[in-house]
Amino acid sequence: MSALTFSLKAKLTQRVDCSALTPDGLRGKTGAEIEHIELPMGNTNIAVAEIFKVKGRDSDRVIFSGDSGKLDRIGAGMF
């Protein structure tokens, strides 16, 4: 199975909290469920599918692709 990959669609203008996108938080979710997860961005929320192209299915291996300078809390809570 291929890694679950989040590829940025465009350069971000605001910071995005990605703490919900961890293996534990994604395990058992379908692709559609993952794409509908709401992430905090500035003082609002944005769906994963609006900023990322999501590929792969192995939520035990999560990859972020693209300029991650405005992606916050990647891997938060992982030990």
PDB file with SEQRES, HELIX, SHEET and CRYST1 records, atoms N, CA, C and O in Angstrom:
SEQRES   1 A   79  MET SER ALA LEU THR PHE SER LEU LYS ALA LYS LEU THR          
SEQRES   2 A   79  GLN ARG VAL ASP CYS SER ALA LEU THR PRO ASP GLY LEU          
SEQRES   3 A   79  ARG GLY LYS THR GLY ALA GLU ILE GLU HIS ILE GLU LEU          
SEQRES   4 A   79  PRO MET GLY ASN THR ASN ILE ALA VAL ALA GLU ILE PHE          
SEQRES   5 A   79  LYS VAL LYS GLY ARG ASP SER ASP ARG VAL ILE PHE SER          
SEQRES   6 A   79  GLY ASP SER GLY LYS LEU ASP ARG ILE GLY ALA GLY MET          
SEQRES   7 A   79  PHE                                                          
HELIX    1 AA1 PRO A   23  LEU A   26  1                                   4    
HELIX    2 AA2 GLY A   31  GLU A   35  1                                   5    
HELIX    3 AA3 VAL A   48  ILE A   51  1                                   4    
SHEET    1 AA1 4 THR A  44  ALA A  47  0                                        
SHEET    2 AA1 4 GLU A  38  MET A  41 -1                                        
SHEET    3 AA1 4 VAL A  16  ASP A  17 -1                                        
SHEET    4 AA1 4 LEU A  71  ASP A  72  1                                        
SHEET    1 AA2 3 PHE A  52  LYS A  55  0                                        
SHEET    2 AA2 3 ALA A   3  LEU A   8 -1                                        
SHEET    3 AA2 3 ASP A  58  SER A  65  1                                        
CRYST1    1.000    1.000    1.000  90.00  90.00  90.00 P 1           1          
ATOM      1  N   MET A   1       0.835  -1.167   0.000  1.00  0.00           N  
ATOM      2  CA  MET A   1       0.000   0.000   0.000  1.00  0.00           C  
ATOM      3  C   MET A   1       0.891   1.245   0.000  1.00  0.00           C  
ATOM      4  O   MET A   1       1.935   1.265   0.653  1.00  0.00           O  
ATOM      5  N   SER A   2       0.482   2.271  -0.726  1.00  0.00           N  
ATOM      6  CA  SER A   2       1.309   3.475  -0.819  1.00  0.00           C  
ATOM      7  C   SER A   2       1.002   4.447   0.321  1.00  0.00           C  
ATOM      8  O   SER A   2      -0.107   4.489   0.852  1.00  0.00           O  
ATOM      9  N   ALA A   3       2.018   5.220   0.672  1.00  0.00           N  
ATOM     10  CA  ALA A   3       1.895   6.186   1.763  1.00  0.00           C  
ATOM     11  C   ALA A   3       0.772   7.178   1.484  1.00  0.00           C  
ATOM     12  O   ALA A   3       0.497   7.503   0.330  1.00  0.00           O  
ATOM     13  N   LEU A   4       0.136   7.649   2.527  1.00  0.00           N  
ATOM     14  CA  LEU A   4      -0.883   8.685   2.415  1.00  0.00           C  
ATOM     15  C   LEU A   4      -0.135  10.005   2.237  1.00  0.00           C  
ATOM     16  O   LEU A   4       0.578  10.449   3.137  1.00  0.00           O  
ATOM     17  N   THR A   5      -0.303  10.624   1.077  1.00  0.00           N  
ATOM     18  CA  THR A   5       0.467  11.810   0.722  1.00  0.00           C  
ATOM     19  C   THR A   5      -0.440  13.020   0.564  1.00  0.00           C  
ATOM     20  O   THR A   5      -1.451  12.971  -0.135  1.00  0.00           O  
ATOM     21  N   PHE A   6      -0.060  14.107   1.225  1.00  0.00           N  
ATOM     22  CA  PHE A   6      -0.762  15.378   1.132  1.00  0.00           C  
ATOM     23  C   PHE A   6       0.124  16.332   0.339  1.00  0.00           C  
ATOM     24  O   PHE A   6       1.160  16.774   0.835  1.00  0.00           O  
ATOM     25  N   SER A   7      -0.277  16.649  -0.887  1.00  0.00           N  
ATOM     26  CA  SER A   7       0.485  17.545  -1.750  1.00  0.00           C  
ATOM     27  C   SER A   7      -0.234  18.883  -1.845  1.00  0.00           C  
ATOM     28  O   SER A   7      -1.401  18.943  -2.233  1.00  0.00           O  
ATOM     29  N   LEU A   8       0.466  19.953  -1.490  1.00  0.00           N  
ATOM     30  CA  LEU A   8      -0.142  21.274  -1.560  1.00  0.00           C  
ATOM     31  C   LEU A   8      -0.536  21.606  -2.989  1.00  0.00           C  
ATOM     32  O   LEU A   8       0.229  21.372  -3.925  1.00  0.00           O  
ATOM     33  N   LYS A   9      -1.732  22.153  -3.151  1.00  0.00           N  
ATOM     34  CA  LYS A   9      -2.218  22.545  -4.476  1.00  0.00           C  
ATOM     35  C   LYS A   9      -1.646  23.899  -4.900  1.00  0.00           C  
ATOM     36  O   LYS A   9      -1.429  24.137  -6.088  1.00  0.00           O  
ATOM     37  N   ALA A  10      -1.406  24.775  -3.943  1.00  0.00           N  
ATOM     38  CA  ALA A  10      -0.895  26.117  -4.222  1.00  0.00           C  
ATOM     39  C   ALA A  10      -0.156  26.625  -2.989  1.00  0.00           C  
ATOM     40  O   ALA A  10      -0.291  26.073  -1.897  1.00  0.00           O  
ATOM     41  N   LYS A  11       0.615  27.671  -3.180  1.00  0.00           N  
ATOM     42  CA  LYS A  11       1.332  28.276  -2.060  1.00  0.00           C  
ATOM     43  C   LYS A  11       0.312  28.872  -1.088  1.00  0.00           C  
ATOM     44  O   LYS A  11      -0.643  29.530  -1.502  1.00  0.00           O  
ATOM     45  N   LEU A  12       0.523  28.637   0.195  1.00  0.00           N  
ATOM     46  CA  LEU A  12      -0.397  29.132   1.228  1.00  0.00           C  
ATOM     47  C   LEU A  12      -0.086  30.578   1.586  1.00  0.00           C  
ATOM     48  O   LEU A  12       1.070  31.000   1.598  1.00  0.00           O  
ATOM     49  N   THR A  13      -1.145  31.328   1.879  1.00  0.00           N  
ATOM     50  CA  THR A  13      -0.978  32.713   2.314  1.00  0.00           C  
ATOM     51  C   THR A  13      -1.145  32.833   3.825  1.00  0.00           C  
ATOM     52  O   THR A  13      -0.717  33.820   4.424  1.00  0.00           O  
ATOM     53  N   GLN A  14      -1.772  31.823   4.444  1.00  0.00           N  
ATOM     54  CA  GLN A  14      -1.959  31.808   5.895  1.00  0.00           C  
ATOM     55  C   GLN A  14      -1.463  30.477   6.454  1.00  0.00           C  
ATOM     56  O   GLN A  14      -1.326  29.492   5.728  1.00  0.00           O  
ATOM     57  N   ARG A  15      -1.199  30.469   7.748  1.00  0.00           N  
ATOM     58  CA  ARG A  15      -0.733  29.269   8.419  1.00  0.00           C  
ATOM     59  C   ARG A  15      -1.890  28.286   8.589  1.00  0.00           C  
ATOM     60  O   ARG A  15      -3.037  28.689   8.784  1.00  0.00           O  
ATOM     61  N   VAL A  16      -1.575  26.990   8.512  1.00  0.00           N  
ATOM     62  CA  VAL A  16      -2.574  25.928   8.654  1.00  0.00           C  
ATOM     63  C   VAL A  16      -2.107  24.966   9.741  1.00  0.00           C  
ATOM     64  O   VAL A  16      -0.958  24.524   9.735  1.00  0.00           O  
ATOM     65  N   ASP A  17      -3.002  24.645  10.675  1.00  0.00           N  
ATOM     66  CA  ASP A  17      -2.722  23.694  11.755  1.00  0.00           C  
ATOM     67  C   ASP A  17      -3.011  22.290  11.242  1.00  0.00           C  
ATOM     68  O   ASP A  17      -4.168  21.946  10.999  1.00  0.00           O  
ATOM     69  N   CYS A  18      -1.981  21.485  11.077  1.00  0.00           N  
ATOM     70  CA  CYS A  18      -2.113  20.125  10.526  1.00  0.00           C  
ATOM     71  C   CYS A  18      -2.092  19.049  11.603  1.00  0.00           C  
ATOM     72  O   CYS A  18      -1.852  17.882  11.295  1.00  0.00           O  
ATOM     73  N   SER A  19      -2.337  19.411  12.851  1.00  0.00           N  
ATOM     74  CA  SER A  19      -2.245  18.440  13.943  1.00  0.00           C  
ATOM     75  C   SER A  19      -3.254  17.304  13.814  1.00  0.00           C  
ATOM     76  O   SER A  19      -3.059  16.251  14.421  1.00  0.00           O  
ATOM     77  N   ALA A  20      -4.319  17.481  13.048  1.00  0.00           N  
ATOM     78  CA  ALA A  20      -5.309  16.409  12.855  1.00  0.00           C  
ATOM     79  C   ALA A  20      -4.837  15.353  11.860  1.00  0.00           C  
ATOM     80  O   ALA A  20      -5.447  14.290  11.748  1.00  0.00           O  
ATOM     81  N   LEU A  21      -3.764  15.640  11.145  1.00  0.00           N  
ATOM     82  CA  LEU A  21      -3.311  14.737  10.080  1.00  0.00           C  
ATOM     83  C   LEU A  21      -2.149  13.862  10.542  1.00  0.00           C  
ATOM     84  O   LEU A  21      -1.051  13.919   9.988  1.00  0.00           O  
ATOM     85  N   THR A  22      -2.411  13.062  11.556  1.00  0.00           N  
ATOM     86  CA  THR A  22      -1.421  12.116  12.070  1.00  0.00           C  
ATOM     87  C   THR A  22      -1.922  10.696  11.817  1.00  0.00           C  
ATOM     88  O   THR A  22      -3.118  10.498  11.603  1.00  0.00           O  
ATOM     89  N   PRO A  23      -1.035   9.711  11.837  1.00  0.00           N  
ATOM     90  CA  PRO A  23      -1.481   8.330  11.632  1.00  0.00           C  
ATOM     91  C   PRO A  23      -2.637   7.933  12.549  1.00  0.00           C  
ATOM     92  O   PRO A  23      -3.600   7.317  12.091  1.00  0.00           O  
ATOM     93  N   ASP A  24      -2.555   8.275  13.835  1.00  0.00           N  
ATOM     94  CA  ASP A  24      -3.637   7.916  14.764  1.00  0.00           C  
ATOM     95  C   ASP A  24      -4.944   8.612  14.396  1.00  0.00           C  
ATOM     96  O   ASP A  24      -6.010   8.003  14.486  1.00  0.00           O  
ATOM     97  N   GLY A  25      -4.879   9.863  13.989  1.00  0.00           N  
ATOM     98  CA  GLY A  25      -6.076  10.613  13.651  1.00  0.00           C  
ATOM     99  C   GLY A  25      -6.701  10.216  12.327  1.00  0.00           C  
ATOM    100  O   GLY A  25      -7.884  10.467  12.094  1.00  0.00           O  
ATOM    101  N   LEU A  26      -5.908   9.592  11.454  1.00  0.00           N  
ATOM    102  CA  LEU A  26      -6.386   9.230  10.112  1.00  0.00           C  
ATOM    103  C   LEU A  26      -6.752   7.757   9.967  1.00  0.00           C  
ATOM    104  O   LEU A  26      -7.467   7.380   9.039  1.00  0.00           O  
ATOM    105  N   ARG A  27      -6.265   6.931  10.875  1.00  0.00           N  
ATOM    106  CA  ARG A  27      -6.483   5.491  10.795  1.00  0.00           C  
ATOM    107  C   ARG A  27      -7.968   5.160  10.708  1.00  0.00           C  
ATOM    108  O   ARG A  27      -8.769   5.636  11.512  1.00  0.00           O  
ATOM    109  N   GLY A  28      -8.328   4.335   9.717  1.00  0.00           N  
ATOM    110  CA  GLY A  28      -9.696   3.871   9.554  1.00  0.00           C  
ATOM    111  C   GLY A  28     -10.597   4.809   8.762  1.00  0.00           C  
ATOM    112  O   GLY A  28     -11.756   4.480   8.508  1.00  0.00           O  
ATOM    113  N   LYS A  29     -10.088   5.964   8.369  1.00  0.00           N  
ATOM    114  CA  LYS A  29     -10.893   6.915   7.599  1.00  0.00           C  
ATOM    115  C   LYS A  29     -10.758   6.642   6.103  1.00  0.00           C  
ATOM    116  O   LYS A  29      -9.697   6.239   5.627  1.00  0.00           O  
ATOM    117  N   THR A  30     -11.838   6.867   5.378  1.00  0.00           N  
ATOM    118  CA  THR A  30     -11.806   6.736   3.917  1.00  0.00           C  
ATOM    119  C   THR A  30     -11.161   7.995   3.332  1.00  0.00           C  
ATOM    120  O   THR A  30     -10.985   8.999   4.023  1.00  0.00           O  
ATOM    121  N   GLY A  31     -10.816   7.919   2.059  1.00  0.00           N  
ATOM    122  CA  GLY A  31     -10.260   9.082   1.378  1.00  0.00           C  
ATOM    123  C   GLY A  31     -11.192  10.276   1.443  1.00  0.00           C  
ATOM    124  O   GLY A  31     -10.751  11.402   1.674  1.00  0.00           O  
ATOM    125  N   ALA A  32     -12.488  10.034   1.239  1.00  0.00           N  
ATOM    126  CA  ALA A  32     -13.466  11.125   1.283  1.00  0.00           C  
ATOM    127  C   ALA A  32     -13.555  11.730   2.681  1.00  0.00           C  
ATOM    128  O   ALA A  32     -13.673  12.947   2.821  1.00  0.00           O  
ATOM    129  N   GLU A  33     -13.499  10.895   3.711  1.00  0.00           N  
ATOM    130  CA  GLU A  33     -13.545  11.415   5.080  1.00  0.00           C  
ATOM    131  C   GLU A  33     -12.320  12.282   5.368  1.00  0.00           C  
ATOM    132  O   GLU A  33     -12.432  13.331   6.002  1.00  0.00           O  
ATOM    133  N   ILE A  34     -11.158  11.842   4.901  1.00  0.00           N  
ATOM    134  CA  ILE A  34      -9.926  12.611   5.098  1.00  0.00           C  
ATOM    135  C   ILE A  34     -10.026  13.950   4.376  1.00  0.00           C  
ATOM    136  O   ILE A  34      -9.657  14.982   4.937  1.00  0.00           O  
ATOM    137  N   GLU A  35     -10.514  13.947   3.155  1.00  0.00           N  
ATOM    138  CA  GLU A  35     -10.616  15.190   2.379  1.00  0.00           C  
ATOM    139  C   GLU A  35     -11.576  16.190   3.022  1.00  0.00           C  
ATOM    140  O   GLU A  35     -11.454  17.391   2.780  1.00  0.00           O  
ATOM    141  N   HIS A  36     -12.516  15.730   3.827  1.00  0.00           N  
ATOM    142  CA  HIS A  36     -13.476  16.625   4.468  1.00  0.00           C  
ATOM    143  C   HIS A  36     -13.053  17.086   5.866  1.00  0.00           C  
ATOM    144  O   HIS A  36     -13.761  17.876   6.491  1.00  0.00           O  
ATOM    145  N   ILE A  37     -11.918  16.609   6.359  1.00  0.00           N  
ATOM    146  CA  ILE A  37     -11.433  17.071   7.665  1.00  0.00           C  
ATOM    147  C   ILE A  37     -11.194  18.578   7.590  1.00  0.00           C  
ATOM    148  O   ILE A  37     -10.583  19.075   6.644  1.00  0.00           O  
ATOM    149  N   GLU A  38     -11.678  19.286   8.588  1.00  0.00           N  
ATOM    150  CA  GLU A  38     -11.501  20.736   8.659  1.00  0.00           C  
ATOM    151  C   GLU A  38     -10.236  21.058   9.464  1.00  0.00           C  
ATOM    152  O   GLU A  38     -10.054  20.567  10.578  1.00  0.00           O  
ATOM    153  N   LEU A  39      -9.377  21.881   8.887  1.00  0.00           N  
ATOM    154  CA  LEU A  39      -8.146  22.303   9.540  1.00  0.00           C  
ATOM    155  C   LEU A  39      -8.229  23.789   9.861  1.00  0.00           C  
ATOM    156  O   LEU A  39      -8.701  24.569   9.034  1.00  0.00           O  
ATOM    157  N   PRO A  40      -7.778  24.196  11.049  1.00  0.00           N  
ATOM    158  CA  PRO A  40      -7.738  25.622  11.366  1.00  0.00           C  
ATOM    159  C   PRO A  40      -6.753  26.355  10.444  1.00  0.00           C  
ATOM    160  O   PRO A  40      -5.606  25.940  10.277  1.00  0.00           O  
ATOM    161  N   MET A  41      -7.234  27.456   9.851  1.00  0.00           N  
ATOM    162  CA  MET A  41      -6.387  28.291   8.995  1.00  0.00           C  
ATOM    163  C   MET A  41      -6.723  29.747   9.319  1.00  0.00           C  
ATOM    164  O   MET A  41      -7.814  30.226   9.011  1.00  0.00           O  
ATOM    165  N   GLY A  42      -5.780  30.437   9.937  1.00  0.00           N  
ATOM    166  CA  GLY A  42      -6.055  31.797  10.379  1.00  0.00           C  
ATOM    167  C   GLY A  42      -7.170  31.767  11.405  1.00  0.00           C  
ATOM    168  O   GLY A  42      -7.094  31.025  12.385  1.00  0.00           O  
ATOM    169  N   ASN A  43      -8.211  32.570  11.189  1.00  0.00           N  
ATOM    170  CA  ASN A  43      -9.331  32.580  12.135  1.00  0.00           C  
ATOM    171  C   ASN A  43     -10.550  31.847  11.577  1.00  0.00           C  
ATOM    172  O   ASN A  43     -11.681  32.129  11.972  1.00  0.00           O  
ATOM    173  N   THR A  44     -10.320  30.907  10.660  1.00  0.00           N  
ATOM    174  CA  THR A  44     -11.388  30.113  10.066  1.00  0.00           C  
ATOM    175  C   THR A  44     -10.917  28.664   9.929  1.00  0.00           C  
ATOM    176  O   THR A  44      -9.833  28.321  10.400  1.00  0.00           O  
ATOM    177  N   ASN A  45     -11.707  27.828   9.300  1.00  0.00           N  
ATOM    178  CA  ASN A  45     -11.328  26.435   9.017  1.00  0.00           C  
ATOM    179  C   ASN A  45     -11.394  26.203   7.518  1.00  0.00           C  
ATOM    180  O   ASN A  45     -12.129  26.883   6.802  1.00  0.00           O  
ATOM    181  N   ILE A  46     -10.618  25.237   7.053  1.00  0.00           N  
ATOM    182  CA  ILE A  46     -10.593  24.898   5.638  1.00  0.00           C  
ATOM    183  C   ILE A  46     -10.520  23.382   5.502  1.00  0.00           C  
ATOM    184  O   ILE A  46      -9.821  22.721   6.270  1.00  0.00           O  
ATOM    185  N   ALA A  47     -11.240  22.832   4.531  1.00  0.00           N  
ATOM    186  CA  ALA A  47     -11.232  21.386   4.303  1.00  0.00           C  
ATOM    187  C   ALA A  47      -9.902  20.961   3.688  1.00  0.00           C  
ATOM    188  O   ALA A  47      -9.315  21.687   2.886  1.00  0.00           O  
ATOM    189  N   VAL A  48      -9.441  19.785   4.072  1.00  0.00           N  
ATOM    190  CA  VAL A  48      -8.195  19.238   3.543  1.00  0.00           C  
ATOM    191  C   VAL A  48      -8.172  19.308   2.006  1.00  0.00           C  
ATOM    192  O   VAL A  48      -7.167  19.707   1.418  1.00  0.00           O  
ATOM    193  N   ALA A  49      -9.278  18.921   1.361  1.00  0.00           N  
ATOM    194  CA  ALA A  49      -9.337  18.871  -0.104  1.00  0.00           C  
ATOM    195  C   ALA A  49      -9.178  20.236  -0.761  1.00  0.00           C  
ATOM    196  O   ALA A  49      -8.838  20.307  -1.942  1.00  0.00           O  
ATOM    197  N   GLU A  50      -9.412  21.308  -0.035  1.00  0.00           N  
ATOM    198  CA  GLU A  50      -9.271  22.641  -0.612  1.00  0.00           C  
ATOM    199  C   GLU A  50      -7.813  23.048  -0.763  1.00  0.00           C  
ATOM    200  O   GLU A  50      -7.485  23.868  -1.620  1.00  0.00           O  
ATOM    201  N   ILE A  51      -6.937  22.482   0.061  1.00  0.00           N  
ATOM    202  CA  ILE A  51      -5.533  22.887  -0.013  1.00  0.00           C  
ATOM    203  C   ILE A  51      -4.578  21.759  -0.401  1.00  0.00           C  
ATOM    204  O   ILE A  51      -3.456  22.020  -0.835  1.00  0.00           O  
ATOM    205  N   PHE A  52      -5.015  20.506  -0.248  1.00  0.00           N  
ATOM    206  CA  PHE A  52      -4.160  19.365  -0.558  1.00  0.00           C  
ATOM    207  C   PHE A  52      -4.790  18.450  -1.600  1.00  0.00           C  
ATOM    208  O   PHE A  52      -6.007  18.268  -1.632  1.00  0.00           O  
ATOM    209  N   LYS A  53      -3.948  17.881  -2.446  1.00  0.00           N  
ATOM    210  CA  LYS A  53      -4.330  16.728  -3.257  1.00  0.00           C  
ATOM    211  C   LYS A  53      -3.929  15.527  -2.405  1.00  0.00           C  
ATOM    212  O   LYS A  53      -2.777  15.416  -1.986  1.00  0.00           O  
ATOM    213  N   VAL A  54      -4.872  14.635  -2.150  1.00  0.00           N  
ATOM    214  CA  VAL A  54      -4.625  13.494  -1.256  1.00  0.00           C  
ATOM    215  C   VAL A  54      -4.498  12.233  -2.100  1.00  0.00           C  
ATOM    216  O   VAL A  54      -5.383  11.915  -2.895  1.00  0.00           O  
ATOM    217  N   LYS A  55      -3.378  11.509  -1.920  1.00  0.00           N  
ATOM    218  CA  LYS A  55      -3.149  10.255  -2.637  1.00  0.00           C  
ATOM    219  C   LYS A  55      -2.671   9.207  -1.652  1.00  0.00           C  
ATOM    220  O   LYS A  55      -2.158   9.531  -0.581  1.00  0.00           O  
ATOM    221  N   GLY A  56      -2.844   7.957  -2.020  1.00  0.00           N  
ATOM    222  CA  GLY A  56      -2.377   6.844  -1.198  1.00  0.00           C  
ATOM    223  C   GLY A  56      -3.398   6.449  -0.154  1.00  0.00           C  
ATOM    224  O   GLY A  56      -4.424   7.107   0.021  1.00  0.00           O  
ATOM    225  N   ARG A  57      -3.094   5.343   0.549  1.00  0.00           N  
ATOM    226  CA  ARG A  57      -4.050   4.820   1.528  1.00  0.00           C  
ATOM    227  C   ARG A  57      -3.426   4.418   2.854  1.00  0.00           C  
ATOM    228  O   ARG A  57      -4.146   4.192   3.827  1.00  0.00           O  
ATOM    229  N   ASP A  58      -2.100   4.325   2.912  1.00  0.00           N  
ATOM    230  CA  ASP A  58      -1.444   3.829   4.124  1.00  0.00           C  
ATOM    231  C   ASP A  58      -1.283   4.958   5.142  1.00  0.00           C  
ATOM    232  O   ASP A  58      -0.311   5.712   5.092  1.00  0.00           O  
ATOM    233  N   SER A  59      -2.234   5.069   6.061  1.00  0.00           N  
ATOM    234  CA  SER A  59      -2.199   6.154   7.039  1.00  0.00           C  
ATOM    235  C   SER A  59      -1.105   5.976   8.090  1.00  0.00           C  
ATOM    236  O   SER A  59      -0.873   6.881   8.891  1.00  0.00           O  
ATOM    237  N   ASP A  60      -0.432   4.831   8.100  1.00  0.00           N  
ATOM    238  CA  ASP A  60       0.706   4.656   9.004  1.00  0.00           C  
ATOM    239  C   ASP A  60       1.952   5.367   8.466  1.00  0.00           C  
ATOM    240  O   ASP A  60       2.925   5.570   9.194  1.00  0.00           O  
ATOM    241  N   ARG A  61       1.909   5.739   7.186  1.00  0.00           N  
ATOM    242  CA  ARG A  61       3.011   6.479   6.557  1.00  0.00           C  
ATOM    243  C   ARG A  61       2.403   7.731   5.928  1.00  0.00           C  
ATOM    244  O   ARG A  61       1.763   7.657   4.878  1.00  0.00           O  
ATOM    245  N   VAL A  62       2.603   8.876   6.570  1.00  0.00           N  
ATOM    246  CA  VAL A  62       2.024  10.135   6.117  1.00  0.00           C  
ATOM    247  C   VAL A  62       3.149  11.030   5.594  1.00  0.00           C  
ATOM    248  O   VAL A  62       4.161  11.230   6.265  1.00  0.00           O  
ATOM    249  N   ILE A  63       2.955  11.563   4.385  1.00  0.00           N  
ATOM    250  CA  ILE A  63       3.947  12.425   3.747  1.00  0.00           C  
ATOM    251  C   ILE A  63       3.287  13.751   3.370  1.00  0.00           C  
ATOM    252  O   ILE A  63       2.162  13.778   2.871  1.00  0.00           O  
ATOM    253  N   PHE A  64       4.004  14.849   3.617  1.00  0.00           N  
ATOM    254  CA  PHE A  64       3.567  16.169   3.172  1.00  0.00           C  
ATOM    255  C   PHE A  64       4.508  16.599   2.066  1.00  0.00           C  
ATOM    256  O   PHE A  64       5.728  16.539   2.219  1.00  0.00           O  
ATOM    257  N   SER A  65       3.936  17.037   0.944  1.00  0.00           N  
ATOM    258  CA  SER A  65       4.715  17.427  -0.214  1.00  0.00           C  
ATOM    259  C   SER A  65       4.418  18.883  -0.566  1.00  0.00           C  
ATOM    260  O   SER A  65       3.264  19.312  -0.557  1.00  0.00           O  
ATOM    261  N   GLY A  66       5.456  19.623  -0.872  1.00  0.00           N  
ATOM    262  CA  GLY A  66       5.298  21.031  -1.223  1.00  0.00           C  
ATOM    263  C   GLY A  66       5.928  21.916  -0.157  1.00  0.00           C  
ATOM    264  O   GLY A  66       6.530  21.420   0.795  1.00  0.00           O  
ATOM    265  N   ASP A  67       5.787  23.215  -0.319  1.00  0.00           N  
ATOM    266  CA  ASP A  67       6.356  24.196   0.606  1.00  0.00           C  
ATOM    267  C   ASP A  67       5.620  24.126   1.942  1.00  0.00           C  
ATOM    268  O   ASP A  67       4.474  24.562   2.051  1.00  0.00           O  
ATOM    269  N   SER A  68       6.277  23.580   2.946  1.00  0.00           N  
ATOM    270  CA  SER A  68       5.623  23.367   4.240  1.00  0.00           C  
ATOM    271  C   SER A  68       5.869  24.505   5.220  1.00  0.00           C  
ATOM    272  O   SER A  68       5.615  24.342   6.413  1.00  0.00           O  
ATOM    273  N   GLY A  69       6.345  25.629   4.763  1.00  0.00           N  
ATOM    274  CA  GLY A  69       6.665  26.754   5.638  1.00  0.00           C  
ATOM    275  C   GLY A  69       5.489  27.297   6.424  1.00  0.00           C  
ATOM    276  O   GLY A  69       5.686  27.900   7.479  1.00  0.00           O  
ATOM    277  N   LYS A  70       4.274  27.103   5.941  1.00  0.00           N  
ATOM    278  CA  LYS A  70       3.099  27.606   6.634  1.00  0.00           C  
ATOM    279  C   LYS A  70       2.242  26.476   7.211  1.00  0.00           C  
ATOM    280  O   LYS A  70       1.111  26.708   7.637  1.00  0.00           O  
ATOM    281  N   LEU A  71       2.772  25.274   7.224  1.00  0.00           N  
ATOM    282  CA  LEU A  71       2.076  24.133   7.820  1.00  0.00           C  
ATOM    283  C   LEU A  71       2.583  23.931   9.230  1.00  0.00           C  
ATOM    284  O   LEU A  71       3.749  23.595   9.436  1.00  0.00           O  
ATOM    285  N   ASP A  72       1.715  24.136  10.198  1.00  0.00           N  
ATOM    286  CA  ASP A  72       2.079  24.033  11.607  1.00  0.00           C  
ATOM    287  C   ASP A  72       1.624  22.721  12.218  1.00  0.00           C  
ATOM    288  O   ASP A  72       0.661  22.104  11.762  1.00  0.00           O  
ATOM    289  N   ARG A  73       2.331  22.309  13.251  1.00  0.00           N  
ATOM    290  CA  ARG A  73       1.984  21.174  14.111  1.00  0.00           C  
ATOM    291  C   ARG A  73       1.897  19.827  13.375  1.00  0.00           C  
ATOM    292  O   ARG A  73       1.108  18.959  13.747  1.00  0.00           O  
ATOM    293  N   ILE A  74       2.708  19.668  12.339  1.00  0.00           N  
ATOM    294  CA  ILE A  74       2.786  18.373  11.656  1.00  0.00           C  
ATOM    295  C   ILE A  74       3.347  17.363  12.645  1.00  0.00           C  
ATOM    296  O   ILE A  74       4.412  17.581  13.223  1.00  0.00           O  
ATOM    297  N   GLY A  75       2.639  16.265  12.840  1.00  0.00           N  
ATOM    298  CA  GLY A  75       3.084  15.225  13.763  1.00  0.00           C  
ATOM    299  C   GLY A  75       2.826  15.531  15.229  1.00  0.00           C  
ATOM    300  O   GLY A  75       3.377  14.859  16.100  1.00  0.00           O  
ATOM    301  N   ALA A  76       2.007  16.522  15.520  1.00  0.00           N  
ATOM    302  CA  ALA A  76       1.727  16.891  16.910  1.00  0.00           C  
ATOM    303  C   ALA A  76       1.166  15.707  17.688  1.00  0.00           C  
ATOM    304  O   ALA A  76       0.255  15.023  17.222  1.00  0.00           O  
ATOM    305  N   GLY A  77       1.709  15.474  18.859  1.00  0.00           N  
ATOM    306  CA  GLY A  77       1.227  14.420  19.729  1.00  0.00           C  
ATOM    307  C   GLY A  77       1.782  13.039  19.414  1.00  0.00           C  
ATOM    308  O   GLY A  77       1.422  12.062  20.071  1.00  0.00           O  
ATOM    309  N   MET A  78       2.646  12.949  18.424  1.00  0.00           N  
ATOM    310  CA  MET A  78       3.222  11.631  18.085  1.00  0.00           C  
ATOM    311  C   MET A  78       4.435  11.376  18.981  1.00  0.00           C  
ATOM    312  O   MET A  78       5.189  12.295  19.302  1.00  0.00           O  
ATOM    313  N   PHE A  79       4.605  10.140  19.371  1.00  0.00           N  
ATOM    314  CA  PHE A  79       5.758   9.767  20.203  1.00  0.00           C  
ATOM    315  C   PHE A  79       6.503   8.637  19.560  1.00  0.00           C  
ATOM    316  O   PHE A  79       7.507   8.173  20.100  1.00  0.00           O  
TER     317      PHE A  79                                                      
END                                                                             
